[in-house]
């Protein structure tokens, strides 16, 4: 189901709202509670006042109503345009962190594709420049989250089959 969306990412070739796919999935944006505490907790009341719903689920935080289908509220209402305040899932799309395979001993994190609907994923057009940007985002955020630890980032060129979004799509198809 395609909806109009803001050209949120910095990825070259993204068609933004002209794309038939929708990378802004308002029901599946979430972070680990630790990420939320590190990056968003001080802004919680501000985001709530802008209509973003924040739901705490065990060790995760889910954001809803963070897009009206055309604009990302994290971008539109950002009090500091120099800081990208979107959840990490949004910053690194079309990739996602596979939290189940992080090797904390060797400090390795694997990034998989979120889904196969993004035309840039289908056509293999995700640039090295964008991958480098994602790698820097992950390294920076993980160093903050895990007390200065330096993680290696490995890109896996396949969809993460055990991801909630993938399983959600399978349920819709059946």
C-alpha positions as CSV (number, residue, x, y, z in Angstrom):
1,X,0.0,0.0,0.0
2,X,1.7,3.1,-1.2
3,X,1.2,6.4,0.6
4,X,2.6,9.8,-0.1
5,X,5.7,10.3,2.0
6,X,8.4,12.9,2.5
7,X,11.7,12.3,0.9
8,X,13.2,11.7,4.3
9,X,16.4,9.9,3.6
10,X,19.6,11.1,2.1
11,X,19.9,8.1,-0.2
12,X,20.5,9.0,-3.8
13,X,17.9,7.7,-6.2
14,X,15.1,7.8,-3.7
15,X,11.9,9.0,-5.3
16,X,10.3,9.9,-2.0
17,X,6.5,10.5,-2.3
18,X,6.6,9.5,-6.0
19,X,7.6,6.0,-5.1
20,X,5.1,3.2,-5.3
21,X,6.5,1.6,-2.2
22,X,6.2,3.1,1.3
23,X,9.3,3.1,3.5
24,X,7.5,5.0,6.2
25,X,5.6,2.3,8.1
26,X,4.0,4.1,11.0
27,X,3.0,0.8,12.8
28,X,6.5,-0.8,12.9
29,X,8.9,2.0,13.9
30,X,10.5,1.0,17.2
31,X,13.7,1.2,19.2
32,X,15.2,-0.7,22.1
33,X,14.4,1.1,25.4
34,X,18.1,1.7,25.8
35,X,18.2,3.6,22.5
36,X,15.1,5.6,23.6
37,X,16.7,6.5,26.9
38,X,19.9,7.6,25.2
39,X,18.4,9.7,22.4
40,X,14.7,10.5,23.0
41,X,13.7,10.5,26.6
42,X,14.5,14.2,27.2
43,X,12.3,15.0,24.2
44,X,9.4,12.6,25.1
45,X,6.9,15.3,26.2
46,X,7.7,17.4,23.2
47,X,7.1,14.6,20.7
48,X,3.8,13.7,22.6
49,X,2.7,17.3,22.1
50,X,3.2,16.9,18.4
51,X,0.9,13.9,18.3
52,X,3.5,11.1,18.2
53,X,2.4,8.2,20.3
54,X,5.0,6.4,22.3
55,X,4.3,2.9,23.6
56,X,6.7,1.0,25.9
57,X,6.7,-2.8,25.2
58,X,9.1,-4.7,27.6
59,X,12.6,-3.8,26.2
60,X,11.3,-1.9,23.2
61,X,9.7,1.4,22.5
62,X,7.2,1.8,19.5
63,X,6.4,5.1,17.8
64,X,3.0,5.6,16.2
65,X,1.5,8.5,14.4
66,X,5.0,9.8,13.6
67,X,4.0,10.4,10.0
68,X,0.8,11.7,8.4
69,X,1.6,9.8,5.2
70,X,3.3,12.9,3.7
71,X,5.7,14.2,6.3
72,X,7.8,12.7,9.1
73,X,7.0,14.5,12.4
74,X,10.5,13.9,13.6
75,X,11.8,15.9,10.7
76,X,9.0,18.5,10.4
77,X,8.9,19.4,14.1
78,X,12.6,18.9,14.9
79,X,13.6,21.7,17.3
80,X,17.1,21.5,15.9
81,X,17.4,20.9,12.1
82,X,21.1,20.0,12.5
83,X,20.2,16.9,14.5
84,X,18.4,13.9,12.9
85,X,16.0,12.9,15.7
86,X,14.3,10.1,13.9
87,X,14.5,6.6,15.5
88,X,17.4,4.5,14.3
89,X,15.2,2.3,12.1
90,X,14.2,5.3,10.1
91,X,17.8,6.6,9.8
92,X,19.2,3.4,8.3
93,X,16.3,2.3,6.1
94,X,16.4,0.2,3.9
95,X,18.5,-1.7,6.4
96,X,17.8,-2.9,9.9
97,X,19.9,-4.2,12.8
98,X,19.6,-7.9,13.5
99,X,19.6,-7.7,17.3
100,X,19.6,-11.5,17.6
101,X,23.0,-12.0,15.9
102,X,25.0,-9.1,17.4
103,X,28.3,-10.5,18.6
104,X,29.0,-8.5,21.7
105,X,32.3,-10.4,22.3
106,X,33.7,-9.6,18.9
107,X,31.7,-6.3,18.6
108,X,30.1,-7.2,15.2
109,X,26.6,-6.0,14.1
110,X,24.9,-7.3,11.0
111,X,22.6,-5.2,8.9
112,X,20.0,-6.8,6.7
113,X,17.4,-5.4,4.3
114,X,14.2,-4.3,5.9
115,X,12.1,-5.6,3.0
116,X,12.2,-6.2,-0.7
117,X,9.8,-3.5,-1.7
118,X,12.3,-0.6,-1.9
119,X,13.2,-0.1,-5.6
120,X,16.8,0.7,-4.6
121,X,17.0,-2.7,-2.9
122,X,15.3,-4.6,-5.8
123,X,17.7,-3.0,-8.3
124,X,20.8,-3.2,-6.2
125,X,21.2,0.6,-6.2
126,X,22.1,1.4,-2.6
127,X,25.3,3.4,-3.0
128,X,28.5,2.8,-1.1
129,X,28.3,6.4,0.1
130,X,24.9,5.7,1.7
131,X,26.2,2.4,3.2
132,X,29.2,4.4,4.7
133,X,26.7,6.9,6.2
134,X,24.7,4.1,7.8
135,X,27.9,2.5,9.1
136,X,28.8,5.7,10.8
137,X,25.3,6.1,12.3
138,X,25.5,2.5,13.7
139,X,29.1,2.9,15.0
140,X,28.3,6.3,16.7
141,X,25.0,5.1,18.2
142,X,26.4,1.8,19.4
143,X,29.4,3.5,21.0
144,X,26.9,5.7,23.0
145,X,24.7,2.8,23.9
146,X,27.4,0.4,24.8
147,X,29.9,2.6,26.7
148,X,32.4,3.5,24.0
149,X,32.5,0.0,22.4
150,X,33.7,0.0,18.8
151,X,31.6,-2.2,16.6
152,X,32.3,-3.5,13.1
153,X,29.3,-3.3,10.8
154,X,28.6,-6.0,8.2
155,X,26.0,-5.6,5.5
156,X,24.1,-8.8,4.6
157,X,22.5,-8.5,1.2
158,X,19.3,-10.3,2.1
159,X,16.0,-9.7,3.9
160,X,15.9,-10.5,7.6
161,X,13.3,-13.3,7.6
162,X,12.6,-13.2,11.3
163,X,11.9,-9.5,11.4
164,X,8.4,-8.4,12.5
165,X,7.8,-6.6,9.3
166,X,8.6,-9.6,7.1
167,X,6.3,-11.8,9.3
168,X,3.6,-9.1,9.2
169,X,3.7,-9.1,5.4
170,X,3.4,-12.9,5.3
171,X,0.3,-12.8,7.5
172,X,-1.3,-10.2,5.1
173,X,-0.5,-12.4,2.1
174,X,-2.2,-15.5,3.5
